[in-house]
Amino acid sequence: MGNTILEALNVRVVGTGDKYLVLAHGSGTDQSAWQRILPFFTPHYRIILYDLICAGSVNPDYFDFRRYSTLDAFVDDLLNILDMLGIGRCAYVGHSVSAMIGILASIRRPDLFSKLVLIGASPRFLNDKDYHGGFEQGEIEKVFTAMEANYEAWVNGFAPLAVGGDVPAAVREFSRTLFNMRPDITLFVARTVFNSDLRGVLGLVRTPCCIIQTAKDVSVPESVAVYLKNHLGGRTTVEMLNVEGHLPHLSAPLQLAQVLRRALNPGDVIRSGPIRFGPPV
């Protein structure tokens, strides 16, 4: 994509504040997932939004199956966007896979991130000896088989489970963005995520972190938040959100916004000069 990455990944900068904040969505959604959160933060931040390369809002021709077989390529995209915008320092909110992307990006560029807020984060989704990620390999293979066999039926079954609780509007919204994705890309990214294991690098993180964990998340058990708190190298806090589901920004935006405001205290983000659309000079 080269210099076209800002256009290809639909990069937007919104808000009137003098502090920079990245909102990075998880797999299965796109940047529209933050729409209910934005009004709480646009008066105070310049918010950087973009779509992951796998999102249905991105031209699927840009998705290189060889390149995106690990999370490192997703990290490259994030860092390239921030460099092209001339961002010297920012706070970062990442949901699900983007929480992992943020962790890896902060290890590469600790100077760039003042705070990581990790929503529904997991360094490894699969169970292992002395580690409960929430899934057995056999369970995951059944999910992949279901996705391949009938994508529509899988989405219709998975979306209510992921959202949790009784929030029909959030289920419809998550279903919409899942259906926008090309099924083979959705499956490929799901395999990449479930094959990832970041446990060995958590101690390299030096950026202060806040983990936001919902009370009942079908994808991430509460024990994972405890594991992250105990193993991340930076100063880490955990905020429990008393709502169900893996997508609180869709299902409980007011509650999530209140927790985000606590996590993003003003001292954590500093001004870094004007945004430039183009290579830094």
Sequence and secondary structure as in RCSB ss.txt:
>XXXX:A:sequence
MGNTILEALNVRVVGTGDKYLVLAHGSGTDQSAWQRILPFFTPHYRIILYDLICAGSVNPDYFDFRRYSTLDAFV
DDLLNILDMLGIGRCAYVGHSVSAMIGILASIRRPDLFSKLVLIGASPRFLNDKDYHGGFEQGEIEKVFTAMEAN
YEAWVNGFAPLAVGGDVPAAVREFSRTLFNMRPDITLFVARTVFNSDLRGVLGLVRTPCCIIQTAKDVSVPESVA
VYLKNHLGGRTTVEMLNVEGHLPHLSAPLQLAQVLRRALNPGDVIRSGPIRFGPPV
>XXXX:A:secstr
 GGGHHHHTT EEE S SEEEEEE  TT  GGGGTTTGGGTTTTEEEEEE  TTSTTS GGG  TTGGGSTHHHH
HHHHHHHHHTT S EEEEEETHHHHHHHHHHHH TTTEEEEEEES  S  B BTTB  SB HHHHHHHHHHHHH 
HHHHHHHHHHHHH SS HHHHHHHHHHHHHS HHHHHHHHHHHHT   GGGGGG  S EEEEEEEE SSS HHHH
HHHHHH SS EEEEEEEEESS HHHH HHHHHHHHHHHS GGG        SS   
